[in-house]
Amino acid sequence: MRPGLGWQLDPSVTFLNHGSFGACPVDILAVQRGWTDRLEREPVRFLDDELAGHLDAARADLGAFLGADPAGIAFVPNATTGVNAVLGSIRFAPGDEILTDDHEYNAILTTVRAAAERDGAQMVVAPIPFPIADPSEAVDAILGAVTARTRLAVISHVTSPTALVLPIERIVAELAARSIDTLVDGAHAPGMVPVEIDRLGAAYYTGNGHKWLCGPKGSAFLWARHDRRHGLRPPITSHGRNDPRTDRSRYLLEFDWMGTFDPTPALSLPAAIDWVARLDPGGWPAVMAANHAAAVAARDRLVDLMSDGAATPANAPAPTAMLGSMGSVILPRLTTDDEAAALHRWLLDEAGIEIPVVGWPVRGARAQPTADPRRVLLRVSTQRYNDDGDIDRLVAALRRRGLAMR
């Protein structure tokens, strides 16, 4: 791990899991503490009189980075909250279908299922191949699950368990041509891959700031297209529901105040965006490119380790073009969730390596949640604090555990 880059990660742990909760740099935590100090000096004035203006400024900076109309940005604690807000605001008719896929994050699948059960609708899970040879396979799988009853699609921009960058522009466009709205789960995308939300044209987009933007935990956003903001409600109803002000949209009045909360993660996001951009003279494009190159190199070393030398599809579970700053590999010698959990714990406790090992599809995507997964995956994430030595330690640990195929 590269020292001196500004993160306070435990030097005794090889941290290869930026994708789960990110890691906030020391300088940004200091910015957040500064916001906290300002708030605590006069909480009533800050929260009642000043907060709206501060949120608007942060919204403008985030919108510029995301290519998104700031008027559509609502700050939420995490992307899961954003998905809950959308699904909680839509009422489905009995027999309606909510389309998702088997690469989706478990928390989102449980939210989709709960919304379907609430209204007598159905959750339809499209099976996307993994290994996958071409992005068109994902498009075909999703469109192949569309029916006349499909009302909404919930699709990841970057999948969590399999670490695939899906061709989200094409997916959104194809679904829109069939009069189907898309809620994009962009939990991993901001800061990993370029995001142009207005140009994408989805009905809804939610993403995290605490992952690849390196913001504090609790910094996330929900964006809604202008024609979908009316009637979109936050999961908590508070004063904004009957606020008499007319200088702000009802959408922002409700989302910007969901009871007393800590606004400092959202207010710190602009500083985080600027801080990461300064890690490389080339700014964000160069940071994304470097993280991508490191992830591809790490994934390829792991694929080679897990290969028996034959040219099988499992040797390359996804094309390089479908990777961002993460890559997942198949562990052929593991077959159950319990084995995945045991390896994760051993890697942390015995080898000092933090990296996710998961069964795929996740439980929420299985016909029977108690069924064994089809694959056990190891997902490696790379951020600028990682180096080749981190991957060397992981490879050595997997060999020691007896998981290498050669």
Helices and strands as residue ranges (DSSP letters): E 14-15, H 18-21, H 26-41, H 43-44, I 45-50, H 51-66, G 70-72, E 73-76, H 79-89, E 97-101, H 106-119, E 122-126, H 135-144, E 150-156, H 168-177, E 181-186, H 197-200, E 204-208, E 220-224, G 226-228, G 239-242, H 250-255, H 264-277, H 283-305, G 313-315, G 320-322, E 326-330, H 337-349, E 353-354, E 357-360, G 363-365, E 375-381, H 388-400
